[in-house]
C-alpha cells in the first residue's frame, strides 16, 4: 500500500511541494501510479521524514475532542487501515 503525496505531507507535516522537491532531488524515493501521481512507500517516507502528530488545535478542530498520544507505529497502522478501507470501497 502506497501513500499519495497529500497523505505523505499530512503524516510528516511537510508541504507537498517540499516532498516533491525531495523526490526530484533523490532524497525521497517515489514511483508513479497508474494516474501518473507520486506513490510513496510509508517506510521510505518514515526513513526520510519522521512522522509528526497534528497539533492539538488542528486535531480538536477536525475531531471535536482531544487526541490520545500515539506512537509513529500506531499512526502508520491507522493510516494503513484507512487506505485498505478506501481501497476496498472502490
C-alpha positions, 0 to 999 in steps of 0.5 A: 500500500502506497501513500499519495503525496497529500497523505505523505505531507499530512503524516510528516507535516511537510508541504507537498511541494517540499516532498516533491522537491525531495523526490526530484532531488533523490532524497525521497524515493517515489514511483508513479501510479497508474494516474501518473501521481507520486506513490510513496512507500510509508517506510521510505517516507518514515526513513526520510521524514519522521512522522509528526502528530497534528497539533492539538488545535488542528486535531480538536478542530477536525475531531471535536475532542482531544487526541490520545498520544500515539506512537509513529507505529500506531499512526502508520497502522491507522493510516494503513487501515484507512487506505485498505478501507478506501481501497476496498470501497472502490 
